[in-house]
Amino acid sequence: HYLRDQEGVFRRLLMPPAGPAAARWTATYEWQAVPAAACPVRAGLQIDLPLDGSQRRARIPPKWRLCVWLSDEFGFWREDVGRLTSVFELRRSVARHTAVPLEALQLRLGDDAVPLADHETCESSNLFHRMRELRVKLSHPAQTPKAG
């Protein structure tokens, strides 16, 4: 019975009933209280679950893994990022991964979106919450046939 009771406690801590407050709560890089209705919380968050019944807290971790499918040719691109990681740093990482010149790379939030500016950061572009929308546009330089 003890284990079943403990399992119930953990379930209530992790999965309280959902409600209208769940849609309004958004994680940030600062610790903040998580309303009981905000469940389940987004995967990848750093969560504090006190066992004494006090309020749960969560935040976007200081470092997290960005993972983007590029293409069959280049596969997945992965980069550990933080709140101040700039779009320029991300583009430079993609350039290293693909061996495509930096000037031929753009990062966009959506297929038809405007390219992100190099000075923007993961925090300013809300990238943690929008990482599934991130698109890398590769503009391969035109290849000229070799004269033979």
C-alpha positions in Angstrom: 0.0 0.0 0.0 2.9 2.4 0.8 4.3 2.2 -2.7 0.8 2.7 -4.3 0.3 5.8 -2.0 3.7 7.2 -3.0 2.9 6.6 -6.7 -0.3 8.6 -6.3 1.6 11.5 -4.7 4.1 11.6 -7.6 1.2 11.5 -10.1 -0.5 14.4 -8.5 2.8 16.4 -8.5 3.5 15.6 -12.1 0.1 15.5 -13.6 -2.5 17.7 -11.7 -5.8 18.2 -13.5 -5.6 20.4 -16.6 -7.7 23.6 -16.9 -7.8 27.1 -18.5 -4.7 28.3 -16.7 -2.6 25.8 -18.6 -3.0 27.8 -21.8 -1.8 31.0 -20.2 1.4 29.8 -18.5 4.6 30.1 -20.5 8.0 29.0 -19.2 10.9 31.5 -19.2 14.6 31.3 -18.3 13.7 32.4 -14.8 12.3 30.0 -12.1 8.6 30.6 -11.8 5.7 28.8 -10.1 3.8 26.5 -12.3 0.0 26.7 -11.8 -1.6 23.3 -10.9 -3.7 23.5 -14.1 -0.5 23.9 -16.3 0.0 20.3 -16.9 1.6 18.6 -18.5 4.5 21.0 -18.7 6.5 21.2 -21.8 9.2 18.6 -22.3 12.8 19.8 -21.8 12.0 22.2 -18.9 14.0 22.1 -15.7 11.4 21.3 -13.0 11.5 21.6 -9.2 8.9 19.1 -7.7 9.0 19.6 -3.9 7.8 16.6 -2.0 6.4 18.7 0.9 3.4 19.8 -1.2 4.7 23.3 -2.0 4.3 24.8 -5.4 6.1 23.3 -8.4 8.6 25.6 -10.2 10.0 25.4 -13.7 12.2 27.2 -16.1 13.9 26.8 -19.5 17.3 25.3 -18.6 20.4 27.5 -18.9 21.6 25.1 -21.6 19.4 23.0 -23.9 19.8 21.0 -27.1 18.5 22.4 -30.4 17.9 19.7 -32.9 16.7 20.4 -36.5 16.3 18.1 -39.5 18.0 19.7 -42.4 17.7 17.3 -45.3 18.5 13.7 -46.4 21.9 15.0 -47.4 22.8 16.7 -44.1 20.6 14.8 -41.6 20.0 16.3 -38.2 21.9 19.4 -37.0 22.3 19.6 -33.2 23.6 22.4 -31.1 23.7 23.1 -27.3 22.4 26.6 -26.8 21.5 29.1 -24.1 19.4 32.2 -23.7 22.1 34.4 -25.2 23.1 32.2 -28.1 22.8 34.4 -31.2 21.4 33.5 -34.5 24.8 34.3 -36.0 26.4 31.6 -33.7 23.7 29.2 -34.8 24.3 30.0 -38.5 28.0 29.5 -38.0 27.3 26.1 -36.4 25.1 25.0 -39.4 27.8 26.2 -41.8 30.4 23.9 -40.0 27.9 21.0 -40.0 27.0 21.3 -43.7 30.2 22.8 -45.2 28.0 25.4 -46.8 29.3 29.0 -46.7 27.8 31.1 -43.9 26.5 33.7 -46.5 24.4 30.9 -48.0 22.5 30.1 -44.8 19.3 31.6 -43.3 17.4 30.7 -40.2 13.6 31.2 -40.3 10.7 30.5 -38.0 8.5 28.8 -40.5 8.9 28.0 -44.2 7.9 31.4 -45.6 9.0 33.6 -42.7 11.5 36.4 -42.8 15.0 35.3 -42.0 16.1 35.8 -38.3 18.6 38.6 -37.8 22.1 37.7 -36.7 21.8 39.8 -33.5 18.7 38.0 -32.3 19.1 35.4 -29.5 17.4 32.2 -28.5 15.6 34.2 -25.9 14.6 37.2 -28.0 13.3 34.9 -30.8 11.5 32.6 -28.3 13.3 29.7 -29.9 12.8 27.2 -27.0 9.0 27.4 -27.6 9.3 27.6 -31.4 12.1 25.2 -32.1 9.8 22.9 -34.1 9.2 25.9 -36.5 12.9 26.6 -37.1 13.9 26.1 -40.7 17.4 26.3 -42.1 17.4 27.6 -45.7 20.5 26.5 -47.6 21.3 28.4 -50.8 23.9 26.2 -52.6 26.1 28.2 -54.9 25.5 27.5 -58.6 27.9 24.8 -59.7 29.6 25.3 -63.1 30.6 22.2 -65.1 34.3 21.7 -65.3 35.8 22.3 -68.7 37.5 19.2 -69.9 
